Amino acid sequence: MNNRVVYHQLLRAALKDSFKLTMASAPQQIREDALIEELREIVGDENVLSEPEELLVYECDGLPQHKHPPRAVVFPNSTEETSEVLEVLSDEGVSFAPRGAGTGLSGGALAINRGVVIELARMRKILRVDTENRLAVVQTGLVNAQLSRAVAPYGLYYVPDPSSQPACTIGGNIAENAGGIHCLKYGTTTDHVVGARVVLSDGSIVDLDVNSPGYDLLGVFVGSEGTFGIATEATVKLTPIPPAVRTLLADFTDVDDASRAVSAIIAAGMLPAALEMMDNAIIRAVEASVFAAGLPIDAEAVLLVELDGIDAGIDDEAEKAAAILKEHGARSVRSATDENERKKLWAARKGAFGAVGRLLPDVMIQDAVVPRSRLPEVLAETYRIGARYNLQLANVFHAGDGNLHPLICFDLRRGDDLERVRQAGREIMETCVRAGGSITGEHGVGLDKSSYLPLIFSEADMSAMLQVRAAFDPKGLCNPGKIIPTPQGCGEARAVATRSVSVSRAVATGPSRPGADPMNETLEALPRGQSLFAHSAGDATRMAITASSRNSTEQKQSLTATRVNDARIKRELSLLVGAEGVRRLSDTNPSAAFGNNLGAERALEVAPASAQQASEVMEFVVRENLAVNPAGAGTWLDVGNSTTGAALVLTARRMKTIVRHEPADLVATAEAGVTLVDFQTQLAQAGQWLPIDPSDDGRATVGGVIASGLGGPQSLGFGLPRSFVIGMRAVLADGRQIKAGGKVVKNVAGYDLCKLFTGSYGTLGFVTELTFKLRPLPEETRTVVACGPVGSLIVAGRKIATQFFPVAVEIVSERLVSEMKIDAKRGECALLIRFAGSSRGVISQTAQALKLLREEHNNRCDTFDEDERLWGKLSAAPLQFSEHISWRVKLRPTDLVSFINDIAELEADDASHVSLRWHAGIGDGHLRAMARAPMYHREAVRALERLRRKAENLGGSLILESAPMEIKREFDAWGDFGSTVELMKRVKQELDPQNVLSPGRFFTDGESV
Ligand SMILES: Cc1cc2nc3c(=O)[nH]c(=O)nc-3n(C[C@H](O)[C@H](O)[C@H](O)COP(=O)(O)OP(=O)(O)OC[C@H]3O[C@@H](n4cnc5c(N)ncnc54)[C@H](O)[C@@H]3O)c2cc1C
């Protein structure tokens, strides 16, 4: 411990004593001064503001309708200082709000009830740029636009581009899951952040990493609006600047035509980088401002359409888009002639919010999302609502995503009253929700919209969110009062937030004494250290159950194993799901791996036909003190650590309906038991697909794929499954049916529980239904296969991965090559490179790749047009053998190269892995290995230990997927969870306190996860 830290701790102890002495009688001011002094000691005098006039700036954010003056503003300079500050606040039970640049538009960065604002703006360094792996590590106070500017010389940029990017911070973007003009094609902030260092409200520091084993805590942190902790550092993806860009401006004399053109472009299988709309009011405002770009002021609407990619084929795409725009009534379509004109057009779009001040002095910015196909009717209704309330409405928005920004313009001086504006705003929200939309696509809920949240989420949904929040922030000190309204009715939600209910009532009935702040009174009435989320009587029982259940995981497992043989259990389950829904697993699923580890002959499979039945089964399971393994097709029941004895398998095999597919919205919903193959077949009929390629031999269900969260080789080009889940229904351990997300492609309402459940391997809930965003099927795909020695393929593959735009670059080991019937010589591996996109683009990229491979690397090459079967064989490889070892590694791509050499050595080592086969994605750093189990398991364990050490030393992970029981007993499946262990356990305890779902899947030490 360094001297400075010791000093602060001593000082804090002294201050605390003086604080306690004066507590009873001292006036508020003195108590506050003691706290402020303590904060000054940590960050320095110059980094704390506490004078009323200094605080004025911090009493609101970009939405001035909400004002809450903080007690003080603290500017930490490092993660460690932030941690010390939060530790002090936690000790004193003082709440706080993180703040970036304060450009938020939902009142999120306000410290209500005189909490402390933690302002990150001075932590704005770019700590590291790794051009080879296309990553940057930054402090979160960095202004968004500065990052792209800094990495532009390397031909890279940071994709998320909110219109506020010259001012807003990376931390604020992470907290809000900010979107931007280019997120139609590239996704929002959550798709571009791969790691975050976070200080939790008790001062502890955790590193959240999308690639590390365990729950996707990063996924649920992004978009948590500063209520889970303070992100102080972030690791973000950098993307190559596209070599070719075309920007089209189409003008319309009818807003309806413009909205219909938006859907038509998507339905035609195009995915522009950006597709934005501005209506006449906005056009006029912009043209009268410094952002004027020559937009036609007599147009009722303009669309800005941007296409990007490689040169080959981009003009065809632009022509196709222009033709569609004209077919749908565009008066003219013009293409930006140069970069200058393009920049001007985007400056006009990004400056639109600022320019509306020219219409009227006051404006309320709304943010809602609707399914793209409903845009015309919803847009028309927003104008009708404006007219009904006699308010001027202007619209500028991300049309491609259906993300509307109706701006309600008003003038308080001319007697417009705020109440009327609010009512119009609410009607607009309700209209969007009725159309199947969401209350916010990018600005967040914050203070402003928490009362709208019940429009889209039930009490059960919100209570689950509160439980996850309580896992991150048990004391409820982190940005309280935001996002989730106080639950009113009955159920778990009330139990979770009992304290909040009393707080809210105090607020609702007004201060009890003049000048007193009711929230503060309630906070002060709480015993020090007690949580705002502290669970009520029911929760105390639940906690007790949790503690005891944690110690009794094994007992419970063996109890389940014995009890499922009980005729009564079988009978009662049959009553719930019908006789056809209950059977011995061994009758139908002779999977040796499962039998090996779980005792298939004893296991009982329960197959509910609906979410309601699943809920009743879970209630029964809890009542009977049993445990279950949720499953899809049951191809991978032994994944991770063994859940030995949880011999009741809850399967989605009877939930096989594709609920809906909306091609114009690029969205589809399926029950969890639909196989991925059936789903893709249905989508293909409309020229679309779900761009994921996990391990699958045709049996995998969408529920199972998402529960494991794994992508395949084409994750390089399309991203991981987590990026495509936009909505989910699940049954929790206590039988509650919850929904997360929705059915629109952009949505930041509430916490992103879809991410948390994706990859949670059935330990948090039984997923019953999933909604995905889709992609148009590529016009053309082509795979180049090169054979040669592994070393030369690695070099060539890295070049192609970094210089071209392939969707997969996979090296396949010699044995696997021969099983896939690829024509290679003895001792050779194969390099598979897939290109997908427009025909011209694919043909041109393929030709260049062949040239490079042949001329520079002397590899033998071939190309496959009908390449589906090739990639299908690779996906099926891990499931080919039942008595096998299968594991995977995730590393930075440059580190994977050295790892492949170790694997090559292992190929000759039959004592540890028999007939080892592997394939490795050298573009994104994944490797999967499969082998037959050796005669003696110790050798395999030793080899795995050595390889895991190496992977972890390189900052990556090695996860054992399947293995015989003797190996799993000695080798933990997951490895090091790092600093997130406690957080993972808390999330599990909150959502499954009795440890009913897949007990022991993640931890083998008798803990509950
Ligand atoms: C003119 C204008 C245009 C805009 N355009 C867009 C747009 O196109 N797309 C879009 O998504 N948004 C847009 N916004 C909204 C806003 O800019 C974004 O929400 C942005 O992400 C906020 O960043 P900030 O640094 O200003 O955060 P703040 O406003 O300071 O904070 C926003 C939220 O993040 C939390 N927070 C901030 N920093 C951290 C941190 N380090 N750790 C944890 N929590 C933190 C705060 O507590 C708060 O809840 C716009 C705003 C304006 C004024």
The ligand as a Tripos MOL2 file, in Angstrom:
@<TRIPOS>MOLECULE
LIG
   53    58     1     0     0
SMALL
NO_CHARGES

@<TRIPOS>ATOM
      1 C1        -27.1210   17.9410  -29.9310 C.3       1 LIG1
      2 C2        -27.1540   16.5610  -29.3850 C.ar      1 LIG1
      3 C3        -27.1570   15.5050  -30.2760 C.ar      1 LIG1
      4 C4        -27.1960   14.1860  -29.7870 C.ar      1 LIG1
      5 N1        -27.1730   13.1610  -30.6820 N.ar      1 LIG1
      6 C5        -27.1510   11.8780  -30.2250 C.ar      1 LIG1
      7 C6        -27.0820   10.7790  -31.1340 C.ar      1 LIG1
      8 O1        -27.0320   10.9340  -32.3460 O.2       1 LIG1
      9 N2        -27.0790    9.5430  -30.6160 N.ar      1 LIG1
     10 C7        -27.1020    9.3080  -29.2700 C.ar      1 LIG1
     11 O2        -27.0680    8.1520  -28.8490 O.2       1 LIG1
     12 N3        -27.1700   10.3290  -28.4080 N.ar      1 LIG1
     13 C8        -27.1860   11.5980  -28.8240 C.ar      1 LIG1
     14 N4        -27.2410   12.6350  -27.9320 N.ar      1 LIG1
     15 C9        -27.3290   12.3400  -26.4850 C.3       1 LIG1
     16 C10       -25.9620   12.2880  -25.7620 C.3       1 LIG1
     17 O3        -25.0120   13.0410  -26.4350 O.3       1 LIG1
     18 C11       -25.4970   10.8570  -25.5910 C.3       1 LIG1
     19 O4        -26.3730   10.1920  -24.7210 O.3       1 LIG1
     20 C12       -24.0690   10.7200  -25.0460 C.3       1 LIG1
     21 O5        -23.7380    9.3500  -25.0330 O.3       1 LIG1
     22 C13       -23.8850   11.2780  -23.6470 C.3       1 LIG1
     23 O6        -22.5040   11.3930  -23.3960 O.3       1 LIG1
     24 P1        -21.9680   12.3740  -22.2600 P.3       1 LIG1
     25 O7        -20.5160   12.2050  -22.1370 O.co2     1 LIG1
     26 O8        -22.4240   13.7510  -22.5230 O.co2     1 LIG1
     27 O9        -22.6970   11.7680  -21.0000 O.3       1 LIG1
     28 P2        -23.5470   12.4880  -19.8160 P.3       1 LIG1
     29 O10       -24.6210   13.2830  -20.4120 O.co2     1 LIG1
     30 O11       -22.5550   13.2200  -18.9930 O.co2     1 LIG1
     31 O12       -24.0790   11.2540  -19.0960 O.3       1 LIG1
     32 C14       -25.0270   10.4230  -19.6950 C.3       1 LIG1
     33 C15       -25.2720    9.1960  -18.7850 C.3       1 LIG1
     34 O13       -24.0960    8.4420  -18.7040 O.3       1 LIG1
     35 C16       -23.6590    8.2630  -17.3640 C.3       1 LIG1
     36 N5        -22.1980    8.2890  -17.4370 N.ar      1 LIG1
     37 C17       -21.4250    9.2390  -18.0070 C.ar      1 LIG1
     38 N6        -20.1360    8.8710  -17.9560 N.ar      1 LIG1
     39 C18       -20.0980    7.6710  -17.3570 C.ar      1 LIG1
     40 C19       -19.0620    6.7760  -17.0030 C.ar      1 LIG1
     41 N7        -17.7830    7.0320  -17.2870 N.pl3     1 LIG1
     42 N8        -19.3810    5.6200  -16.3660 N.ar      1 LIG1
     43 C20       -20.6650    5.3220  -16.0880 C.ar      1 LIG1
     44 N9        -21.6770    6.1400  -16.3860 N.ar      1 LIG1
     45 C21       -21.4030    7.2940  -17.0200 C.ar      1 LIG1
     46 C22       -24.3220    9.3820  -16.6240 C.3       1 LIG1
     47 O14       -24.5350    9.0580  -15.2790 O.3       1 LIG1
     48 C23       -25.6210    9.5370  -17.3630 C.3       1 LIG1
     49 O15       -26.5550    8.6350  -16.8900 O.3       1 LIG1
     50 C24       -27.2330   13.9520  -28.3830 C.ar      1 LIG1
     51 C25       -27.2210   15.0360  -27.5140 C.ar      1 LIG1
     52 C26       -27.1890   16.3070  -27.9990 C.ar      1 LIG1
     53 C27       -27.1710   17.4380  -27.0180 C.3       1 LIG1
@<TRIPOS>BOND
     1     1     2 1
     2     2     3 ar
     3     2    52 ar
     4     3     4 ar
     5     4     5 ar
     6     4    50 ar
     7     5     6 ar
     8     6     7 ar
     9     6    13 1
    10     7     8 2
    11     7     9 ar
    12     9    10 ar
    13    10    11 2
    14    10    12 ar
    15    12    13 ar
    16    13    14 ar
    17    14    15 1
    18    14    50 ar
    19    15    16 1
    20    16    17 1
    21    16    18 1
    22    18    19 1
    23    18    20 1
    24    20    21 1
    25    20    22 1
    26    22    23 1
    27    23    24 1
    28    24    25 2
    29    24    26 1
    30    24    27 1
    31    27    28 1
    32    28    29 2
    33    28    30 1
    34    28    31 1
    35    31    32 1
    36    32    33 1
    37    33    34 1
    38    33    48 1
    39    34    35 1
    40    35    36 1
    41    35    46 1
    42    36    37 ar
    43    36    45 ar
    44    37    38 ar
    45    38    39 ar
    46    39    40 ar
    47    39    45 ar
    48    40    41 1
    49    40    42 ar
    50    42    43 ar
    51    43    44 ar
    52    44    45 ar
    53    46    47 1
    54    46    48 1
    55    48    49 1
    56    50    51 ar
    57    51    52 ar
    58    52    53 1
@<TRIPOS>SUBSTRUCTURE
     1 LIG1         1 GROUP 0 **** ****
